Amino acid sequence: MSRDRTCRARSSVVATALTYAAGLRVHREGGVITVLQRVCWNTNSWKAPSGTAFDSGNPGEHGFGNEEWNFCTDDAFEGNLFGWLYWRAKGFSDLHFQILFWTIHPSRKEWLIVGAYHDATLATDEELRKLDSFFVKTGVGNRRRMEVIDAVRRPDHVTYIRKHPPAARAMDLRFKCPVDKVQIYEPYLPYRSLPKRFQSRNARFKNPTIIKESITTLLRLDPGRSRLNCARSWKMSIHAPPRPA
């Protein structure tokens, strides 16, 4: 392994360790973790694949990302939308998350916050088994597979998709959020709208940015002004995110 690759590997291990440690601190205090999770580019508001993914990893290699249904509320089950994150959140099974999804515009290279899960939790294995049965009985899994095949353009991508069903395997959709706590931002918000101390240049898919101050400093959208506000003076119940002012 080259020196550069060794350094990158060590940096990845350190980043993962720091992310885990930050989560444990929040966990001990019973708070909410705020996660900044990058997703691939999509022109269908992440309700269906658009065939426009250009990013590295699975989107770049196979023409789609499993997160391209993360805001398809039509596929909700028992009041919850189940979404895909590259981050597996190991060791955080009893926490609540505020997940801000962001992407990079393919031509302008601008970082944009596109939506949020305001009160997400990790689904149990039993919930995922029920979701998998729901996908089979209602045809959601087959429909998603066909949506990808219709969206991608390269023959090799289609071949891969036929062999590896995308997001049809419900057991991979480990994060759930009540439908009424799911929000797409219209218009999308510049990443720089975040308070500066929360901004990070971390563009990795698998190691998202964890905001440690989420115990007392929570981000919420003011829909009347389409901007992010910072609320510091109170703590939020982990079961009820604050209503926009």
One Martini backbone bead per residue (centre of mass of N, CA, C, O) as a GRO file, in nm:
protein
  245
    1MET     BB    1   0.096   0.036   0.023
    2SER     BB    2   0.082   0.347  -0.001
    3ARG     BB    3   0.123   0.631   0.172
    4ASP     BB    4  -0.141   0.773   0.092
    5ARG     BB    5  -0.331   0.532   0.147
    6THR     BB    6  -0.254   0.504   0.445
    7CYS     BB    7  -0.345   0.786   0.535
    8ARG     BB    8  -0.639   0.758   0.447
    9ALA     BB    9  -0.705   0.514   0.623
   10ARG     BB   10  -0.638   0.647   0.894
   11SER     BB   11  -0.839   0.881   0.868
   12SER     BB   12  -1.092   0.704   0.856
   13VAL     BB   13  -1.060   0.574   1.134
   14VAL     BB   14  -1.058   0.835   1.297
   15ALA     BB   15  -1.334   0.944   1.204
   16THR     BB   16  -1.498   0.706   1.312
   17ALA     BB   17  -1.412   0.732   1.609
   18LEU     BB   18  -1.515   1.023   1.653
   19THR     BB   19  -1.809   0.971   1.582
   20TYR     BB   20  -1.863   0.762   1.803
   21ALA     BB   21  -1.782   0.937   2.047
   22ALA     BB   22  -1.990   1.160   2.002
   23GLY     BB   23  -2.239   0.977   2.030
   24LEU     BB   24  -2.187   0.883   2.323
   25ARG     BB   25  -2.217   1.159   2.456
   26VAL     BB   26  -2.510   1.199   2.374
   27HIS     BB   27  -2.626   0.937   2.489
   28ARG     BB   28  -2.568   0.995   2.794
   29GLU     BB   29  -2.765   1.267   2.770
   30GLY     BB   30  -3.028   1.208   2.592
   31GLY     BB   31  -3.014   1.304   2.296
   32VAL     BB   32  -2.964   1.456   1.981
   33ILE     BB   33  -2.858   1.371   1.664
   34THR     BB   34  -2.683   1.544   1.418
   35VAL     BB   35  -2.692   1.479   1.061
   36LEU     BB   36  -2.467   1.502   0.780
   37GLN     BB   37  -2.590   1.369   0.472
   38ARG     BB   38  -2.483   1.251   0.189
   39VAL     BB   39  -2.615   1.267  -0.147
   40CYS     BB   40  -2.710   1.212  -0.441
   41TRP     BB   41  -2.802   1.320  -0.728
   42ASN     BB   42  -3.140   1.467  -0.800
   43THR     BB   43  -3.454   1.541  -1.006
   44ASN     BB   44  -3.696   1.389  -0.803
   45SER     BB   45  -3.676   1.454  -0.493
   46TRP     BB   46  -3.618   1.161  -0.387
   47LYS     BB   47  -3.866   0.960  -0.525
   48ALA     BB   48  -3.675   0.888  -0.773
   49PRO     BB   49  -3.493   0.800  -1.013
   50SER     BB   50  -3.295   1.006  -1.268
   51GLY     BB   51  -3.005   0.937  -1.402
   52THR     BB   52  -2.791   1.177  -1.258
   53ALA     BB   53  -2.570   1.033  -1.131
   54PHE     BB   54  -2.206   1.132  -1.054
   55ASP     BB   55  -2.089   1.009  -0.828
   56SER     BB   56  -1.932   0.829  -0.631
   57GLY     BB   57  -1.947   0.510  -0.629
   58ASN     BB   58  -2.243   0.374  -0.691
   59PRO     BB   59  -2.354   0.608  -0.869
   60GLY     BB   60  -2.108   0.609  -1.072
   61GLU     BB   61  -2.098   0.293  -1.138
   62HIS     BB   62  -2.449   0.239  -1.160
   63GLY     BB   63  -2.652   0.513  -1.177
   64PHE     BB   64  -2.723   0.487  -0.860
   65GLY     BB   65  -2.907   0.537  -0.548
   66ASN     BB   66  -3.061   0.425  -0.258
   67GLU     BB   67  -3.153   0.737  -0.180
   68GLU     BB   68  -3.377   0.801  -0.421
   69TRP     BB   69  -3.629   0.732  -0.186
   70ASN     BB   70  -3.616   0.919   0.083
   71PHE     BB   71  -3.900   1.097  -0.027
   72CYS     BB   72  -4.111   0.849  -0.061
   73THR     BB   73  -4.413   0.859   0.095
   74ASP     BB   74  -4.575   0.635  -0.062
   75ASP     BB   75  -4.381   0.406   0.101
   76ALA     BB   76  -4.507   0.403   0.357
   77PHE     BB   77  -4.503   0.244   0.695
   78GLU     BB   78  -4.682   0.288   0.961
   79GLY     BB   79  -4.603   0.616   0.933
   80ASN     BB   80  -4.323   0.543   0.791
   81LEU     BB   81  -4.011   0.634   0.663
   82PHE     BB   82  -3.771   0.448   0.480
   83GLY     BB   83  -3.415   0.495   0.482
   84TRP     BB   84  -3.104   0.571   0.330
   85LEU     BB   85  -2.774   0.510   0.466
   86TYR     BB   86  -2.437   0.482   0.473
   87TRP     BB   87  -2.470   0.499   0.759
   88ARG     BB   88  -2.500   0.253   1.028
   89ALA     BB   89  -2.505   0.326   1.338
   90LYS     BB   90  -2.331   0.180   1.535
   91GLY     BB   91  -2.448   0.195   1.872
   92PHE     BB   92  -2.752   0.372   1.813
   93SER     BB   93  -3.042   0.230   1.876
   94ASP     BB   94  -3.159   0.459   2.114
   95LEU     BB   95  -3.174   0.697   1.914
   96HIS     BB   96  -3.210   1.027   1.796
   97PHE     BB   97  -3.253   1.195   1.472
   98GLN     BB   98  -3.117   1.465   1.279
   99ILE     BB   99  -3.144   1.469   0.924
  100LEU     BB  100  -2.928   1.618   0.686
  101PHE     BB  101  -2.957   1.647   0.346
  102TRP     BB  102  -2.692   1.647   0.101
  103THR     BB  103  -2.554   1.804  -0.202
  104ILE     BB  104  -2.408   1.817  -0.535
  105HIS     BB  105  -2.391   2.013  -0.791
  106PRO     BB  106  -2.282   1.920  -1.106
  107SER     BB  107  -2.210   2.221  -1.221
  108ARG     BB  108  -2.170   2.423  -0.964
  109LYS     BB  109  -2.070   2.271  -0.695
  110GLU     BB  110  -2.296   2.303  -0.493
  111TRP     BB  111  -2.394   2.304  -0.166
  112LEU     BB  112  -2.700   2.122  -0.062
  113ILE     BB  113  -2.992   2.137   0.121
  114VAL     BB  114  -3.283   1.916   0.072
  115GLY     BB  115  -3.341   1.771   0.361
  116ALA     BB  116  -3.540   1.598   0.630
  117TYR     BB  117  -3.511   1.423   0.941
  118HIS     BB  118  -3.649   1.517   1.255
  119ASP     BB  119  -3.727   1.196   1.376
  120ALA     BB  120  -3.508   0.959   1.388
  121THR     BB  121  -3.468   0.600   1.372
  122LEU     BB  122  -3.396   0.275   1.438
  123ALA     BB  123  -3.475  -0.008   1.309
  124THR     BB  124  -3.587  -0.305   1.356
  125ASP     BB  125  -3.585  -0.622   1.251
  126GLU     BB  126  -3.893  -0.658   1.264
  127GLU     BB  127  -3.968  -0.408   1.097
  128LEU     BB  128  -3.809  -0.501   0.841
  129ARG     BB  129  -3.969  -0.758   0.789
  130LYS     BB  130  -4.239  -0.612   0.746
  131LEU     BB  131  -4.141  -0.433   0.515
  132ASP     BB  132  -4.063  -0.658   0.322
  133SER     BB  133  -4.348  -0.772   0.298
  134PHE     BB  134  -4.474  -0.512   0.190
  135PHE     BB  135  -4.303  -0.493  -0.070
  136VAL     BB  136  -4.406  -0.759  -0.189
  137LYS     BB  137  -4.722  -0.727  -0.176
  138THR     BB  138  -4.718  -0.422  -0.324
  139GLY     BB  139  -4.455  -0.390  -0.530
  140VAL     BB  140  -4.220  -0.194  -0.451
  141GLY     BB  141  -3.966  -0.345  -0.531
  142ASN     BB  142  -4.030  -0.377  -0.837
  143ARG     BB  143  -4.074  -0.079  -0.897
  144ARG     BB  144  -3.789   0.018  -0.825
  145ARG     BB  145  -3.638  -0.152  -1.027
  146MET     BB  146  -3.776  -0.024  -1.279
  147GLU     BB  147  -3.693   0.271  -1.225
  148VAL     BB  148  -3.395   0.225  -1.271
  149ILE     BB  149  -3.397   0.102  -1.555
  150ASP     BB  150  -3.537   0.359  -1.679
  151ALA     BB  151  -3.305   0.571  -1.589
  152VAL     BB  152  -3.081   0.434  -1.696
  153ARG     BB  153  -2.837   0.413  -1.983
  154ARG     BB  154  -2.645   0.183  -1.934
  155PRO     BB  155  -2.611  -0.150  -1.994
  156ASP     BB  156  -2.430  -0.219  -1.743
  157HIS     BB  157  -2.630  -0.108  -1.539
  158VAL     BB  158  -2.866  -0.296  -1.599
  159THR     BB  159  -2.720  -0.559  -1.538
  160TYR     BB  160  -2.660  -0.495  -1.243
  161ILE     BB  161  -2.954  -0.447  -1.146
  162ARG     BB  162  -3.062  -0.735  -1.208
  163LYS     BB  163  -2.854  -0.861  -0.990
  164HIS     BB  164  -2.902  -0.582  -0.797
  165PRO     BB  165  -3.143  -0.492  -0.617
  166PRO     BB  166  -3.280  -0.179  -0.556
  167ALA     BB  167  -3.422  -0.106  -0.257
  168ALA     BB  168  -3.585  -0.391  -0.225
  169ARG     BB  169  -3.427  -0.430   0.039
  170ALA     BB  170  -3.551  -0.350   0.341
  171MET     BB  171  -3.309  -0.430   0.538
  172ASP     BB  172  -3.141  -0.153   0.445
  173LEU     BB  173  -3.369   0.039   0.586
  174ARG     BB  174  -3.276   0.166   0.896
  175PHE     BB  175  -3.432   0.435   0.868
  176LYS     BB  176  -3.685   0.613   1.053
  177CYS     BB  177  -3.978   0.835   0.980
  178PRO     BB  178  -4.214   1.030   1.027
  179VAL     BB  179  -4.391   1.180   0.786
  180ASP     BB  180  -4.434   1.460   0.953
  181LYS     BB  181  -4.087   1.468   0.971
  182VAL     BB  182  -4.072   1.516   0.665
  183GLN     BB  183  -3.843   1.723   0.455
  184ILE     BB  184  -3.853   1.940   0.181
  185TYR     BB  185  -3.662   2.186   0.036
  186GLU     BB  186  -3.824   2.493  -0.085
  187PRO     BB  187  -3.571   2.564  -0.161
  188TYR     BB  188  -3.274   2.491  -0.155
  189LEU     BB  189  -3.001   2.497   0.073
  190PRO     BB  190  -2.732   2.638   0.158
  191TYR     BB  191  -2.477   2.520   0.341
  192ARG     BB  192  -2.398   2.812   0.450
  193SER     BB  193  -2.656   2.840   0.640
  194LEU     BB  194  -2.499   2.732   0.839
  195PRO     BB  195  -2.342   2.751   1.100
  196LYS     BB  196  -2.007   2.769   1.103
  197ARG     BB  197  -1.956   2.549   1.332
  198PHE     BB  198  -2.112   2.325   1.137
  199GLN     BB  199  -1.924   2.339   0.918
  200SER     BB  200  -1.809   2.113   0.657
  201ARG     BB  201  -1.571   1.936   0.429
  202ASN     BB  202  -1.726   1.674   0.445
  203ALA     BB  203  -1.786   1.439   0.154
  204ARG     BB  204  -1.873   1.184   0.276
  205PHE     BB  205  -2.086   0.911   0.287
  206LYS     BB  206  -1.998   0.707   0.536
  207ASN     BB  207  -1.888   0.983   0.702
  208PRO     BB  208  -2.059   1.181   0.860
  209THR     BB  209  -2.165   1.460   1.016
  210ILE     BB  210  -2.141   1.530   1.365
  211ILE     BB  211  -2.341   1.711   1.594
  212LYS     BB  212  -2.272   1.769   1.924
  213GLU     BB  213  -2.473   2.026   1.984
  214SER     BB  214  -2.762   1.883   1.964
  215ILE     BB  215  -2.856   1.902   2.258
  216THR     BB  216  -2.880   2.249   2.247
  217THR     BB  217  -2.837   2.271   1.923
  218LEU     BB  218  -3.087   2.333   1.681
  219LEU     BB  219  -3.214   2.263   1.365
  220ARG     BB  220  -3.442   2.478   1.181
  221LEU     BB  221  -3.716   2.558   0.981
  222ASP     BB  222  -3.828   2.855   0.819
  223PRO     BB  223  -4.079   2.854   0.590
  224GLY     BB  224  -4.130   3.166   0.549
  225ARG     BB  225  -3.793   3.207   0.473
  226SER     BB  226  -3.606   2.976   0.382
  227ARG     BB  227  -3.438   2.912   0.659
  228LEU     BB  228  -3.199   2.879   0.902
  229ASN     BB  229  -3.219   2.819   1.244
  230CYS     BB  230  -3.096   2.895   1.576
  231ALA     BB  231  -3.153   2.702   1.875
  232ARG     BB  232  -3.032   2.742   2.221
  233SER     BB  233  -3.231   2.785   2.492
  234TRP     BB  234  -3.312   2.476   2.444
  235LYS     BB  235  -3.455   2.164   2.490
  236MET     BB  236  -3.535   1.870   2.324
  237SER     BB  237  -3.753   1.647   2.272
  238ILE     BB  238  -3.708   1.324   2.143
  239HIS     BB  239  -4.033   1.313   2.051
  240ALA     BB  240  -4.052   1.651   1.988
  241PRO     BB  241  -4.011   1.859   1.765
  242PRO     BB  242  -3.999   2.169   1.691
  243ARG     BB  243  -4.175   2.427   1.597
  244PRO     BB  244  -4.200   2.651   1.381
  245ALA     BB  245  -4.203   3.002   1.399
   0.00000   0.00000   0.00000
